[in-house]
Amino acid sequence: MSDDFADKPYTIVFQDCPTYLYALVHGEKYGYEVLAGFLSEIAAECKKRNFRNVLIEENISATTSEDDVIRTATALPQLGFANIRMAYIDRFTDQNQLNEFGQQIAVKSGVDVKIFNTFGDADNWLSDGN
């Protein structure tokens, strides 16, 4: 492992589910570089494990700028999500408005993504979409 691994501002816990990969992201820093980093890593793991669906649950208390959300949502296809269906849960509900804004931009960029407030709703959406 490289030294860069130890310096990442986030950790990801992966779990294989019957119809999707579950990824729980923990961290304290935010911004485009953090978002692009963990999203690229999750997309790569989906490909490695042969999943076309992913449920990302984010546990990051920090917030990011609207510009970083636009940049990230627009870049999702290049980050690996062109052919991956994504359910997204943010444990910090005060960020819902920003997340929904990002969802609108990502959908316009051709990504199949939906924001959820509960694990059950996200699980149902991913499980029913196959």
QUIWOKA-V67603 format. One record per backbone hydrogen bond with DSSP energy under -1.0 kcal/mol. CO is the residue of the C=O (numbers start at 1). NH is the residue of the N-H. If there is no record, write none. Layout:
BEGIN
{{CO & NH} {CO & NH}}
END
This chain:
BEGIN
{{5 & 8} {11 & 26} {13 & 24} {15 & 22} {20 & 17} {21 & 55} {22 & 15} {23 & 57} {24 & 13} {25 & 59} {26 & 11} {31 & 35} {32 & 36} {33 & 37} {34 & 38} {35 & 39} {36 & 40} {37 & 41} {38 & 42} {39 & 43} {40 & 44} {41 & 45} {42 & 46} {43 & 47} {44 & 48} {45 & 49} {46 & 51} {52 & 85} {53 & 21} {54 & 87} {55 & 23} {56 & 89} {57 & 25} {58 & 91} {59 & 27} {65 & 69} {66 & 70} {67 & 71} {68 & 72} {69 & 73} {70 & 74} {71 & 75} {75 & 79} {76 & 81} {77 & 80} {85 & 54} {86 & 114} {87 & 56} {88 & 116} {89 & 58} {92 & 95} {93 & 96} {95 & 99} {96 & 100} {97 & 101} {98 & 102} {99 & 103} {100 & 104} {101 & 105} {102 & 106} {103 & 107} {104 & 108} {105 & 109} {106 & 111} {107 & 110} {111 & 113} {112 & 86} {114 & 88} {118 & 122} {119 & 123} {120 & 124} {121 & 125} {122 & 126} {123 & 127} {124 & 128}}
END
